[in-house]
Every structure is written in structure tokens, then in C-alpha cells.
Amino acid sequence: SAFDLNTWLPKKLGERIGRAVAADLITGTGTGMPTGILPVATASGVTLTNANWIATTSAAYALIYDAIVDLEHSVDPAYRATDTRFLFSDKTLSTLRKVKDTQNRPLWLPVPVPGMPATINGQPYTIDQGMPGTYGAAVRPILFGNFREGYLVRQALDVQAVRLAERYADFLQVGFFGFMRLDATVDDAAAVKALVLS
């Protein structure tokens, strides 16, 4: 090989499998795929209208700020005392970065010192492009809670890689594919809550 195949191939297989699995872990139906966390996450009771969510007026941003605070407090304090975080798409982050409280302080805080993560209202967040990037009625753009307590992912055995030497022999090529078995489900519905647009 012109490059180190033993290093390149596992990395690429891992990326492909990871991207496929990530989408199912967010929106999976549970039939032929894992049960995704987004469809079954408990609604927090915190709602915003779609118009307020996508608006850029200071009044709309004030409503978003209040909704984020209410979403945090919809999760029981026992879960909030441990490993909580937000989960949303990069498009949602772009909305949240513009939101300010009534004292004109941003909800999103940049990295204060090297090595510390950026936060939303002091809480860490994870970007997942499987979360909704388009909005409308009944869309859940943000999840918040303790995902370690609330969502269980089980992987059966290790990831396997198979080399197909003869399948593509007519073209003087060799094929590879990776295989992994896993499933997931909500373990504790009270640990993760969703903000819902109306």
C-alpha cells in the first residue's frame, strides 16, 4: 500500500459505523434499530412556539432564556447534582449563542480558560447532528439531563471487520466491511427531559 492500511482502515470503519449508530441513537424507532432517545424522552412541560424559537427579537430571546432555565429545573435536583448536559444540533447552538438574559449577559459562554469546555448557562453541551435542525410544531430541539442515568446502550461483543478477497477479484480489488451489534433504550425517563416547540 502507498499508505498504512492497518491504521487507516479501522479509523474509517469506526467513523462509518459511528455515524450510522449515532443517527439511530437519536431518532431510532426500536424496530430493526435501537430505540432513539428523542422520540421517547419525557416532555419537560416547557414549551415555546416555533415563531418565538426562530425569531431574532430581544423579546423572543428572553422567552428562550426562560425556557432553557425551566428546562434545567424540570430535571430532578438529584440528577442535576451529577453529570448533566444539553444535547442539540449545531443549528440550535447558533440560536442559543445569540440569546441574552435581561441583563444582556449571553446564555452561551465561550471557553473561559484553555482546557475548559464552553457551556450553556453553566452547563456543558454536546452537539449531535441527529437532533432536529429544522423546526416546527412538536419538534424537540433540545434535550437536557443525565444521559448516563437516563439512556442505556448495550453493545454485543466487539466490532468485527471482514476482508472480502474474492468478491471483487474480477476488478483486482479487495473489500472490507465492519459489523457491530448493539441496542439502546431509555433506562430512567425522569433523568432526561425535552423542550418542545408548539
C-alpha positions in Angstrom: 0.0 0.0 0.0 1.0 3.6 -0.6 -0.1 4.3 3.0 -0.6 2.4 6.3 -3.8 0.4 5.6 -3.8 -1.1 9.1 -4.1 2.3 10.6 -6.4 4.0 8.0 -9.0 1.2 7.6 -10.0 0.8 11.3 -10.3 4.5 11.6 -12.6 4.8 8.6 -14.7 1.8 9.5 -15.1 3.3 13.0 -16.2 6.6 11.6 -18.8 5.0 9.3 -20.2 2.7 12.0 -20.2 5.6 14.5 -22.2 7.9 12.1 -24.7 5.2 11.3 -25.2 4.3 15.0 -25.4 8.0 16.1 -28.4 8.7 14.0 -30.3 5.7 15.3 -29.4 6.5 18.9 -31.2 9.9 18.5 -34.2 9.0 16.3 -34.4 5.2 16.1 -37.8 3.6 16.2 -36.8 0.4 18.1 -37.9 -1.8 15.1 -34.8 -3.1 13.4 -32.7 -0.4 15.1 -32.1 0.9 18.6 -34.8 2.9 20.3 -33.7 6.5 20.0 -33.7 8.9 22.9 -35.5 11.7 21.1 -38.9 10.0 20.4 -39.2 8.6 23.9 -37.6 11.4 26.1 -40.1 12.8 28.6 -41.5 16.1 27.7 -40.4 18.6 30.3 -43.6 20.6 30.2 -41.5 23.5 28.9 -42.8 24.7 25.5 -42.1 27.5 23.1 -43.9 28.4 19.9 -42.0 27.8 16.8 -42.3 31.5 15.9 -40.6 32.6 19.2 -37.9 29.9 18.7 -36.8 31.1 15.3 -37.4 34.9 15.9 -34.5 37.2 16.4 -36.1 39.9 18.6 -35.0 40.5 22.1 -38.4 39.5 23.4 -38.2 36.1 21.7 -34.7 35.7 23.1 -36.0 36.4 26.6 -38.6 33.7 26.2 -35.9 31.2 25.0 -33.7 32.1 28.0 -36.6 31.5 30.4 -37.4 28.2 28.7 -33.8 27.0 29.0 -33.9 27.8 32.7 -37.2 26.0 33.1 -35.9 23.0 31.2 -32.9 22.7 33.5 -35.2 22.7 36.5 -37.6 20.2 35.1 -35.0 17.6 35.8 -35.0 16.4 39.4 -32.2 18.0 41.5 -30.8 14.5 42.4 -30.0 14.0 38.7 -28.8 17.6 38.2 -26.3 17.1 41.0 -24.3 14.7 38.9 -23.4 14.5 35.2 -26.0 16.6 33.3 -25.7 18.3 29.9 -27.6 19.7 27.0 -27.9 17.8 23.7 -28.8 19.7 20.4 -27.7 20.3 16.8 -25.2 22.9 15.6 -28.1 25.0 14.2 -29.6 25.1 17.7 -26.3 26.2 19.1 -26.2 29.1 16.7 -29.6 30.2 18.0 -28.6 29.8 21.7 -25.3 31.7 21.1 -27.4 34.9 20.4 -29.7 34.6 23.4 -29.1 37.0 26.3 -30.7 37.4 29.7 -32.4 40.6 30.9 -29.0 41.9 32.0 -27.7 41.4 28.4 -25.5 38.5 29.5 -25.2 35.7 26.9 -26.6 32.3 27.7 -23.6 30.8 25.8 -20.3 31.3 27.5 -17.1 30.9 25.5 -14.2 28.8 26.8 -13.0 30.9 29.8 -9.6 29.2 30.0 -7.8 26.6 27.9 -9.0 23.1 28.8 -12.5 24.1 30.0 -15.5 23.5 27.7 -17.9 26.1 26.5 -21.2 26.0 28.3 -24.9 26.9 28.1 -26.0 28.6 31.3 -23.1 27.0 33.0 -24.0 23.5 31.8 -21.8 21.5 29.3 -23.4 20.6 26.0 -22.9 18.0 23.2 -23.5 18.7 19.5 -25.3 15.9 17.7 -26.4 16.5 14.1 -29.0 13.8 14.5 -31.0 16.3 16.6 -33.5 18.4 14.7 -32.0 21.2 12.6 -35.3 22.3 11.2 -38.1 23.4 13.5 -41.9 23.3 13.6 -44.8 22.0 15.7 -44.0 19.2 18.1 -40.2 19.4 17.4 -37.9 18.7 20.3 -34.8 20.8 19.6 -33.1 20.4 23.0 -32.7 17.6 25.4 -31.3 18.1 28.9 -30.4 15.7 31.7 -28.2 12.9 32.9 -27.8 10.7 29.9 -25.7 8.1 31.7 -28.6 7.5 34.1 -31.4 8.0 31.6 -30.3 6.1 28.5 -28.8 2.7 28.2 -26.7 1.5 25.3 -25.6 -2.2 25.1 -23.0 -3.4 22.6 -22.9 -7.2 22.0 -19.4 -8.4 21.6 -16.7 -6.4 19.7 -16.8 -4.7 16.4 -15.8 -7.1 13.7 -14.0 -6.4 10.4 -14.2 -8.8 7.4 -11.9 -8.9 4.4 -13.6 -9.9 1.1 -10.8 -11.1 -1.0 -12.7 -12.9 -3.8 -15.9 -10.9 -4.1 -14.2 -8.1 -6.0 -11.5 -10.2 -7.6 -12.8 -9.5 -11.1 -11.7 -5.9 -10.6 -8.5 -6.8 -8.8 -9.9 -5.2 -5.7 -10.4 -6.3 -2.1 -13.4 -5.2 0.0 -13.7 -4.7 3.7 -16.8 -4.2 5.9 -17.3 -3.7 9.6 -20.1 -5.2 11.7 -21.4 -4.3 15.2 -24.4 -5.4 17.2 -26.0 -3.0 19.7 -29.2 -1.9 21.1 -30.4 1.0 23.3 -33.4 2.1 25.3 -34.4 4.7 27.8 -33.5 3.4 31.3 -34.8 6.2 33.5 -37.3 8.6 31.9 -37.0 11.1 34.7 -33.3 11.7 34.1 -33.6 13.3 30.6 -36.2 15.9 29.6 -37.1 17.6 26.3 -38.0 21.1 25.4 -40.9 21.0 22.9 -42.0 23.5 20.3 -45.7 24.1 19.8 
